[in-house]
Amino acid sequence: MESVSPYNGAGPTEANQHTLQWTVHLLRDQPRKAWGALTAMLAAGVLVGVAFGSAGMGLLAFVLLWLATREFWLPVRYTVNERGAGVRYLGAIFEVPWDRVKYVTVTAEGVKLSPVPPRSRLDPFRGVYLRFADNREQVLEAIAFWRNCGTGMTS
């Protein structure tokens, strides 16, 4: 009986080569931007606090702005494997399985994997954006490998 590779003819070594995990920490890569962002967030918090006459509302505004920009402040872990692509950071996990990826948009800083067309109104809210970390070619090769495998494996 002939054994069939779950990777459409690719062996486990090639599959391991295309299983990636890396971390990007924008704060470390662009520390000067932190001062501008922090100043803007503090100013917005103060303005909201003054406008509402409540320090609590100002603090809430600051916290909401921090949460909205947490991808900048915290390390972000990216994965590309047989199940799909994923992004993880404090309190947030975004994943897209390969069978749902219909569109791949490559930019200078990363690649967007989306189940909806690029100019759709839903595009900003669907899929994942994988930011490169001096590994552009490796990431693009891994994406091509797994999309072409069409594995449908479950674990």
MDTraj code that builds the backbone (N, CA, C; nanometers):
import mdtraj as md
import numpy as np

residues = "MET GLU SER VAL SER PRO TYR ASN GLY ALA GLY PRO THR GLU ALA ASN GLN HIS THR LEU GLN TRP THR VAL HIS LEU LEU ARG ASP GLN PRO ARG LYS ALA TRP GLY ALA LEU THR ALA MET LEU ALA ALA GLY VAL LEU VAL GLY VAL ALA PHE GLY SER ALA GLY MET GLY LEU LEU ALA PHE VAL LEU LEU TRP LEU ALA THR ARG GLU PHE TRP LEU PRO VAL ARG TYR THR VAL ASN GLU ARG GLY ALA GLY VAL ARG TYR LEU GLY ALA ILE PHE GLU VAL PRO TRP ASP ARG VAL LYS TYR VAL THR VAL THR ALA GLU GLY VAL LYS LEU SER PRO VAL PRO PRO ARG SER ARG LEU ASP PRO PHE ARG GLY VAL TYR LEU ARG PHE ALA ASP ASN ARG GLU GLN VAL LEU GLU ALA ILE ALA PHE TRP ARG ASN CYS GLY THR GLY MET THR SER".split()
xyz = np.array([
    [0.0855, -0.1183, 0.0000],
    [0.0000, 0.0000, 0.0000],
    [0.0893, 0.1234, 0.0000],
    [0.0610, 0.2168, -0.0897],
    [0.1416, 0.3369, -0.1041],
    [0.0938, 0.4437, -0.0059],
    [0.1889, 0.5061, 0.0642],
    [0.1487, 0.6111, 0.1577],
    [0.1392, 0.7432, 0.0822],
    [0.0418, 0.8220, 0.1167],
    [0.0181, 0.9498, 0.0507],
    [0.0574, 1.0612, 0.1462],
    [0.1400, 1.1532, 0.0985],
    [0.1815, 1.2665, 0.1805],
    [0.0648, 1.3622, 0.1987],
    [0.0420, 1.4098, 0.3212],
    [-0.0658, 1.5064, 0.3425],
    [-0.0329, 1.6432, 0.2828],
    [0.0866, 1.6597, 0.2298],
    [0.1313, 1.7890, 0.1773],
    [0.1385, 1.7887, 0.0251],
    [0.0492, 1.7165, -0.0418],
    [0.0449, 1.7118, -0.1881],
    [0.1803, 1.6810, -0.2495],
    [0.2426, 1.5761, -0.2052],
    [0.3690, 1.5325, -0.2633],
    [0.4921, 1.5877, -0.1938],
    [0.4780, 1.6908, -0.1134],
    [0.5930, 1.7465, -0.0413],
    [0.6160, 1.6632, 0.0841],
    [0.7406, 1.6426, 0.1172],
    [0.7726, 1.5641, 0.2353],
    [0.7689, 1.6478, 0.3620],
    [0.7821, 1.5814, 0.4774],
    [0.7793, 1.6525, 0.6049],
    [0.8910, 1.7556, 0.6189],
    [1.0072, 1.7289, 0.5568],
    [1.1183, 1.8249, 0.5658],
    [1.0804, 1.9548, 0.4988],
    [1.0214, 1.9447, 0.3803],
    [0.9792, 2.0662, 0.3099],
    [0.8671, 2.1369, 0.3860],
    [0.7773, 2.0603, 0.4454],
    [0.6700, 2.1199, 0.5250],
    [0.7281, 2.1939, 0.6457],
    [0.8279, 2.1347, 0.7105],
    [0.8918, 2.2013, 0.8247],
    [0.9613, 2.3296, 0.7820],
    [1.0214, 2.3284, 0.6630],
    [1.0874, 2.4476, 0.6092],
    [0.9895, 2.5616, 0.5931],
    [0.8662, 2.5305, 0.5620],
    [0.7653, 2.6321, 0.5342],
    [0.6729, 2.6577, 0.6526],
    [0.7055, 2.6038, 0.7680],
    [0.6332, 2.6354, 0.8901],
    [0.7138, 2.7428, 0.9617],
    [0.6569, 2.8619, 0.9699],
    [0.7304, 2.9765, 1.0217],
    [0.6638, 3.0347, 1.1458],
    [0.7466, 3.0904, 1.2318],
    [0.6988, 3.1670, 1.3460],
    [0.8016, 3.2768, 1.3714],
    [0.7563, 3.4010, 1.3788],
    [0.8477, 3.5120, 1.4036],
    [0.7745, 3.6206, 1.4816],
    [0.8520, 3.7090, 1.5399],
    [0.7966, 3.8170, 1.6216],
    [0.8448, 3.9512, 1.5683],
    [0.7543, 4.0474, 1.5671],
    [0.7864, 4.1847, 1.5294],
    [0.7429, 4.2739, 1.6449],
    [0.8316, 4.3613, 1.6879],
    [0.7986, 4.4568, 1.7934],
    [0.8257, 4.5962, 1.7380],
    [0.7200, 4.6609, 1.6905],
    [0.7342, 4.7901, 1.6242],
    [0.7941, 4.8959, 1.7154],
    [0.7641, 4.8897, 1.8445],
    [0.8204, 4.9865, 1.9391],
    [0.9729, 4.9803, 1.9390],
    [1.0278, 4.8595, 1.9373],
    [1.1741, 4.8442, 1.9331],
    [1.2320, 4.8881, 1.7996],
    [1.1574, 4.8601, 1.6919],
    [1.2056, 4.8935, 1.5582],
    [1.1943, 5.0424, 1.5270],
    [1.0973, 5.1106, 1.5877],
    [1.0717, 5.2521, 1.5594],
    [1.0491, 5.3295, 1.6890],
    [1.1504, 5.3376, 1.7760],
    [1.1288, 5.3988, 1.9079],
    [1.0917, 5.5469, 1.9023],
    [1.1340, 5.6183, 1.8008],
    [1.1008, 5.7618, 1.7928],
    [0.9516, 5.7857, 1.7756],
    [0.8850, 5.6943, 1.7073],
    [0.7404, 5.7092, 1.6879],
    [0.6645, 5.6975, 1.8191],
    [0.7230, 5.6309, 1.9165],
    [0.6565, 5.6118, 2.0446],
    [0.6288, 5.7450, 2.1136],
    [0.7238, 5.8361, 2.1065],
    [0.7054, 5.9652, 2.1738],
    [0.5898, 6.0422, 2.1134],
    [0.5794, 6.0443, 1.9829],
    [0.4688, 6.1135, 1.9178],
    [0.3351, 6.0489, 1.9498],
    [0.3320, 5.9170, 1.9443],
    [0.2080, 5.8452, 1.9734],
    [0.1664, 5.8642, 2.1190],
    [0.2616, 5.8539, 2.2091],
    [0.2311, 5.8704, 2.3516],
    [0.1833, 6.0125, 2.3806],
    [0.2470, 6.1115, 2.3198],
    [0.2062, 6.2512, 2.3381],
    [0.0633, 6.2723, 2.2888],
    [0.0321, 6.2182, 2.1709],
    [-0.1030, 6.2319, 2.1152],
    [-0.2061, 6.1629, 2.2040],
    [-0.1721, 6.0439, 2.2542],
    [-0.2654, 5.9702, 2.3397],
    [-0.2892, 6.0444, 2.4717],
    [-0.1829, 6.0963, 2.5315],
    [-0.1974, 6.1725, 2.6558],
    [-0.2780, 6.3001, 2.6322],
    [-0.2497, 6.3706, 2.5234],
    [-0.3233, 6.4932, 2.4918],
    [-0.4718, 6.4630, 2.4714],
    [-0.5020, 6.3567, 2.3998],
    [-0.6418, 6.3189, 2.3777],
    [-0.7093, 6.2835, 2.5101],
    [-0.6374, 6.2106, 2.5958],
    [-0.6929, 6.1765, 2.7267],
    [-0.7223, 6.3002, 2.8089],
    [-0.6306, 6.3957, 2.8091],
    [-0.6507, 6.5203, 2.8847],
    [-0.7682, 6.5982, 2.8261],
    [-0.7733, 6.6101, 2.6929],
    [-0.8831, 6.6840, 2.6297],
    [-1.0192, 6.6211, 2.6608],
    [-1.0270, 6.4902, 2.6553],
    [-1.1528, 6.4215, 2.6869],
    [-1.1867, 6.4419, 2.8337],
    [-1.0862, 6.4313, 2.9204],
    [-1.1103, 6.4529, 3.0640],
    [-1.1614, 6.5921, 3.0920],
    [-1.1033, 6.6930, 3.0279],
    [-1.1473, 6.8317, 3.0472],
    [-1.2867, 6.8519, 2.9870],
    [-1.3087, 6.8005, 2.8663],
    [-1.4371, 6.8186, 2.7991],
    [-1.5521, 6.7565, 2.8779],
    [-1.5278, 6.6419, 2.9384],
    [-1.6320, 6.5741, 3.0146],
    [-1.6268, 6.6077, 3.1634],
    [-1.5242, 6.6809, 3.2039],
    [-1.5110, 6.7162, 3.3453],
    [-1.4894, 6.5940, 3.4330],
    [-1.4195, 6.4951, 3.3771],
    [-1.4013, 6.3698, 3.4505],
    [-1.2654, 6.3087, 3.4171],
    [-1.1849, 6.2889, 3.5219],
    [-1.0554, 6.2242, 3.5015],
    [-1.0753, 6.0798, 3.4538],
    [-1.1822, 6.0166, 3.4986],
    [-1.2120, 5.8793, 3.4581],
    [-1.2360, 5.8685, 3.3084],
    [-1.3064, 5.9661, 3.2524],
    [-1.3309, 5.9648, 3.1077],
    [-1.2003, 5.9879, 3.0315],
    [-1.1146, 6.0734, 3.0851],
    [-0.9846, 6.0964, 3.0221],
    [-0.9006, 5.9705, 3.0245],
    [-0.9014, 5.9006, 3.1382],
    [-0.8276, 5.7749, 3.1501],
    [-0.8853, 5.6695, 3.0555],
    [-1.0175, 5.6647, 3.0466],
    [-1.0827, 5.5712, 2.9551],
    [-1.0409, 5.5994, 2.8107],
    [-1.0365, 5.7256, 2.7734],
    [-0.9942, 5.7618, 2.6373],
    [-0.8510, 5.7162, 2.6127],
    [-0.7627, 5.7376, 2.7097],
    [-0.6236, 5.6956, 2.6957],
    [-0.6140, 5.5438, 2.6802],
    [-0.6858, 5.4700, 2.7645],
    [-0.6825, 5.3228, 2.7587],
    [-0.7366, 5.2725, 2.6250],
    [-0.8453, 5.3314, 2.5761],
    [-0.9008, 5.2883, 2.4473],
    [-0.8037, 5.3158, 2.3329],
    [-0.7359, 5.4290, 2.3377],
    [-0.6354, 5.4586, 2.2349],
    [-0.5183, 5.3615, 2.2441],
    [-0.4775, 5.3270, 2.3660],
    [-0.3687, 5.2312, 2.3819],
    [-0.4103, 5.0950, 2.3254],
    [-0.5330, 5.0528, 2.3561],
    [-0.5807, 4.9246, 2.3039],
    [-0.5879, 4.9256, 2.1509],
    [-0.6268, 5.0378, 2.0943],
    [-0.6362, 5.0477, 1.9486],
    [-0.4990, 5.0433, 1.8828],
    [-0.3954, 5.0810, 1.9566],
    [-0.2600, 5.0847, 1.9002],
    [-0.1680, 4.9810, 1.9635],
    [-0.2238, 4.8816, 2.0299],
    [-0.1408, 4.7843, 2.1033],
    [-0.0485, 4.7046, 2.0129],
    [-0.0810, 4.6946, 1.8855],
    [0.0086, 4.6256, 1.7918],
    [0.1432, 4.6980, 1.7831],
    [0.1426, 4.8294, 1.8065],
    [0.2678, 4.9059, 1.8063],
    [0.3441, 4.8860, 1.9372],
    [0.2753, 4.8857, 2.0494],
    [0.3391, 4.8844, 2.1810],
    [0.3875, 4.7471, 2.2244],
    [0.3257, 4.6425, 2.1751],
    [0.3549, 4.5064, 2.2211],
    [0.4177, 4.4218, 2.1107],
    [0.4959, 4.3208, 2.1490],
    [0.5466, 4.2271, 2.0480],
    [0.4302, 4.1496, 1.9845],
    [0.4374, 4.1298, 1.8556],
    [0.3337, 4.0570, 1.7821],
    [0.3971, 3.9312, 1.7239],
    [0.3338, 3.8155, 1.7506],
    [0.3862, 3.6880, 1.7001],
    [0.3046, 3.6443, 1.5793],
    [0.3753, 3.6132, 1.4729],
    [0.3134, 3.5703, 1.3479],
    [0.3459, 3.4232, 1.3247],
    [0.2493, 3.3497, 1.2693],
    [0.2731, 3.2093, 1.2356],
    [0.2163, 3.1790, 1.0966],
    [0.2869, 3.0915, 1.0276],
    [0.2404, 3.0368, 0.9000],
    [0.2667, 2.8868, 0.9100],
    [0.1595, 2.8070, 0.9032],
    [0.1757, 2.6623, 0.9135],
    [0.0695, 2.5918, 0.8294],
    [0.0570, 2.4612, 0.8466],
    [-0.0336, 2.3838, 0.7615],
    [-0.1805, 2.4211, 0.7807],
    [-0.2153, 2.4786, 0.8934],
    [-0.3554, 2.5156, 0.9188],
    [-0.3925, 2.6508, 0.8594],
    [-0.2944, 2.7412, 0.8505],
    [-0.3234, 2.8756, 0.8001],
    [-0.2203, 2.9743, 0.8507],
    [-0.2597, 3.0997, 0.8560],
    [-0.1719, 3.2057, 0.9034],
    [-0.2382, 3.2726, 1.0229],
    [-0.1541, 3.3192, 1.1167],
    [-0.2098, 3.3796, 1.2361],
    [-0.1248, 3.4920, 1.2917],
    [-0.1925, 3.5774, 1.3683],
    [-0.1301, 3.6904, 1.4361],
    [-0.1778, 3.6865, 1.5805],
    [-0.0824, 3.6989, 1.6743],
    [-0.1174, 3.6970, 1.8168],
    [-0.0454, 3.8074, 1.8919],
    [-0.1203, 3.8754, 1.9762],
    [-0.0637, 3.9683, 2.0728],
    [-0.1656, 3.9860, 2.1843],
    [-0.1262, 4.0475, 2.2919],
    [-0.2061, 4.0566, 2.4139],
    [-0.3561, 4.0690, 2.3863],
    [-0.4281, 3.9652, 2.4223],
    [-0.5729, 3.9696, 2.4118],
    [-0.6296, 3.9574, 2.2725],
    [-0.5469, 3.9335, 2.1737],
    [-0.5979, 3.9264, 2.0367],
    [-0.5340, 3.8096, 1.9620],
    [-0.6189, 3.7312, 1.8977],
    [-0.5728, 3.6223, 1.8128],
    [-0.6520, 3.6316, 1.6824],
    [-0.5810, 3.6490, 1.5737],
    [-0.6437, 3.6559, 1.4422],
    [-0.5836, 3.5450, 1.3573],
    [-0.6696, 3.4587, 1.3024],
    [-0.6219, 3.3481, 1.2197],
    [-0.7095, 3.3354, 1.0963],
    [-0.6496, 3.2902, 0.9880],
    [-0.7256, 3.2609, 0.8671],
    [-0.6745, 3.1276, 0.8119],
    [-0.7636, 3.0298, 0.7979],
    [-0.7220, 2.9007, 0.7403],
    [-0.7006, 2.9145, 0.5898],
    [-0.6143, 2.8294, 0.5352],
    [-0.5788, 2.8386, 0.3935],
    [-0.6993, 2.8252, 0.3016],
    [-0.7964, 2.7432, 0.3374],
    [-0.9104, 2.7250, 0.2485],
    [-0.9996, 2.8492, 0.2411],
    [-0.9799, 2.9450, 0.3318],
    [-1.0573, 3.0703, 0.3289],
    [-0.9813, 3.1836, 0.2610],
    [-0.8506, 3.1661, 0.2379],
    [-0.7713, 3.2723, 0.1757],
    [-0.8028, 3.2762, 0.0259],
    [-0.8621, 3.3864, -0.0164],
    [-0.8969, 3.4035, -0.1582],
    [-0.8093, 3.5091, -0.2245],
    [-0.7594, 3.6035, -0.1464],
    [-0.6808, 3.7135, -0.2005],
    [-0.5551, 3.7347, -0.1169],
    [-0.4436, 3.7555, -0.1861],
    [-0.3156, 3.7834, -0.1214],
    [-0.2663, 3.9175, -0.1762],
    [-0.2464, 4.0123, -0.0872],
    [-0.1991, 4.1450, -0.1275],
    [-0.0654, 4.1696, -0.0598],
    [0.0407, 4.1832, -0.1405],
    [0.1754, 4.2038, -0.0877],
    [0.2066, 4.3533, -0.0881],
    [0.2569, 4.4028, 0.0256],
    [0.3007, 4.5422, 0.0371],
    [0.4487, 4.5432, 0.0742],
    [0.5053, 4.6596, 0.0897],
    [0.6471, 4.6699, 0.1259],
    [0.6732, 4.6164, 0.2660],
    [0.5761, 4.6336, 0.3567],
    [0.5971, 4.5930, 0.4964],
    [0.5422, 4.4554, 0.5312],
    [0.4536, 4.4013, 0.4479],
    [0.3934, 4.2736, 0.4833],
    [0.3020, 4.2208, 0.3746],
    [0.2181, 4.1261, 0.4126],
    [0.1261, 4.0626, 0.3185],
    [-0.0086, 4.0435, 0.3871],
    [-0.1151, 4.0795, 0.3161],
    [-0.2513, 4.0637, 0.3674],
    [-0.3126, 3.9400, 0.3052],
    [-0.3629, 3.8504, 0.3901],
    [-0.4325, 3.7297, 0.3457],
    [-0.5791, 3.7491, 0.3800],
    [-0.6650, 3.7499, 0.2794],
    [-0.8041, 3.7863, 0.3025],
    [-0.9019, 3.6941, 0.2311],
    [-1.0174, 3.6719, 0.2935],
    [-1.1225, 3.5947, 0.2275],
    [-1.2133, 3.6825, 0.1409],
    [-1.1933, 3.8145, 0.1428],
    [-1.2763, 3.9053, 0.0633],
    [-1.1885, 3.9856, -0.0324],
    [-1.2464, 4.0372, -0.1423],
    [-1.1666, 4.1145, -0.2389],
    [-1.1012, 4.2373, -0.1736],
    [-0.9837, 4.2787, -0.2247],
    [-0.9091, 4.3892, -0.1649],
    [-0.9853, 4.5211, -0.1554],
    [-1.0733, 4.5498, -0.2453],
    [-1.1442, 4.6786, -0.2410],
    [-1.2848, 4.6656, -0.1819],
    [-1.3079, 4.5569, -0.1116],
    [-1.4369, 4.5362, -0.0465],
    [-1.4457, 4.6228, 0.0790],
    [-1.5655, 4.6607, 0.1160],
    [-1.5842, 4.7371, 0.2405],
    [-1.5433, 4.6557, 0.3629],
    [-1.5484, 4.5255, 0.3507],
    [-1.5140, 4.4388, 0.4636],
    [-1.3642, 4.4096, 0.4728],
    [-1.2880, 4.4445, 0.3708],
    [-1.1455, 4.4095, 0.3659],
    [-1.0674, 4.4471, 0.4921],
    [-1.0832, 4.5675, 0.5466],
    [-1.0045, 4.6014, 0.6660],
    [-1.0367, 4.5138, 0.7877],
    [-1.1521, 4.4480, 0.7864],
    [-1.1966, 4.3718, 0.9027],
    [-1.1855, 4.2209, 0.8853],
    [-1.1364, 4.1754, 0.7724],
    [-1.1277, 4.0321, 0.7442],
    [-0.9846, 3.9937, 0.7121],
    [-0.9478, 3.8719, 0.7445],
    [-0.8155, 3.8213, 0.7119],
    [-0.7103, 3.8647, 0.8125],
    [-0.5848, 3.8430, 0.7769],
    [-0.4734, 3.8812, 0.8639],
    [-0.3663, 3.9527, 0.7822],
    [-0.2945, 4.0403, 0.8499],
    [-0.1817, 4.1099, 0.7896],
    [-0.0557, 4.0586, 0.8573],
    [0.0317, 3.9975, 0.7797],
    [0.1574, 3.9443, 0.8318],
    [0.2677, 4.0449, 0.8012],
    [0.3238, 4.1044, 0.9043],
    [0.4301, 4.2039, 0.8878],
    [0.5634, 4.1314, 0.8731],
    [0.6424, 4.1708, 0.7744],
    [0.7734, 4.1093, 0.7523],
    [0.8726, 4.1542, 0.8598],
    [0.9705, 4.0670, 0.8872],
    [1.0808, 4.0987, 0.9793],
    [1.2100, 4.0528, 0.9119],
    [1.2492, 4.1185, 0.8065],
    [1.3657, 4.0776, 0.7273],
    [1.3513, 3.9335, 0.6785],
    [1.2276, 3.8897, 0.6546],
    [1.2021, 3.7528, 0.6101],
    [1.0992, 3.7499, 0.4968],
    [1.0950, 3.8540, 0.4186],
    [0.9951, 3.8691, 0.3124],
    [0.9874, 3.7463, 0.2213],
    [1.1014, 3.7060, 0.1634],
    [1.1016, 3.5943, 0.0693],
    [1.0572, 3.4644, 0.1359],
    [1.1033, 3.4431, 0.2572],
    [1.0677, 3.3217, 0.3316],
    [0.9170, 3.3157, 0.3564],
    [0.8581, 3.4267, 0.3968],
    [0.7142, 3.4316, 0.4240],
    [0.6349, 3.4096, 0.2958],
    [0.6731, 3.4773, 0.1886],
    [0.6006, 3.4616, 0.0622],
    [0.6120, 3.3194, 0.0079],
    [0.7293, 3.2578, 0.0233],
    [0.7459, 3.1178, -0.0194],
    [0.6585, 3.0249, 0.0640],
    [0.6524, 3.0484, 0.1949],
    [0.5709, 2.9639, 0.2823],
    [0.4232, 2.9777, 0.2472],
    [0.3783, 3.0985, 0.2222],
    [0.2380, 3.1203, 0.1849],
    [0.2068, 3.0471, 0.0546],
    [0.2938, 3.0611, -0.0446],
    [0.2726, 2.9925, -0.1728],
    [0.2712, 2.8407, -0.1527],
    [0.3630, 2.7894, -0.0713],
    [0.3706, 2.6460, -0.0456],
    [0.2396, 2.5947, 0.0145],
    [0.1938, 2.6569, 0.1226],
    [0.0749, 2.6066, 0.1914],
    [-0.0515, 2.6282, 0.1099],
    [-0.0608, 2.7383, 0.0368],
    [-0.1795, 2.7587, -0.0478],
    [-0.1839, 2.6553, -0.1599],
    [-0.0670, 2.6205, -0.2144],
    [-0.0621, 2.5220, -0.3218],
    [-0.0841, 2.3803, -0.2710],
    [-0.0500, 2.3554, -0.1448],
    [-0.0710, 2.2211, -0.0887],
    [-0.2184, 2.1879, -0.0809],
    [-0.2980, 2.2849, -0.0465],
    [-0.4420, 2.2591, -0.0321],
    [-0.4682, 2.1496, 0.0657],
    [-0.3929, 2.1493, 0.1783],
    [-0.4018, 2.0374, 0.2709],
    [-0.5350, 2.0297, 0.3396],
    [-0.6012, 2.1012, 0.3923],
    [-0.7266, 2.0670, 0.4594],
    [-0.7068, 1.9764, 0.5771],
    [-0.5840, 1.9691, 0.6305],
    [-0.5565, 1.8848, 0.7470],
    [-0.6224, 1.9437, 0.8706],
    [-0.6628, 1.8594, 0.9589],
    [-0.7151, 1.9063, 1.0883],
    [-0.6295, 1.8485, 1.1971],
    [-0.6120, 1.9256, 1.3017],
    [-0.5317, 1.8722, 1.4133],
    [-0.6035, 1.8873, 1.5424],
])
top = md.Topology()
chain = top.add_chain()
for i, resn in enumerate(residues, 1):
    res = top.add_residue(resn, chain, resSeq=i)
    for name in ("N", "CA", "C"):
        top.add_atom(name, md.element.get_by_symbol(name[0]), res)
traj = md.Trajectory(xyz[None], top)
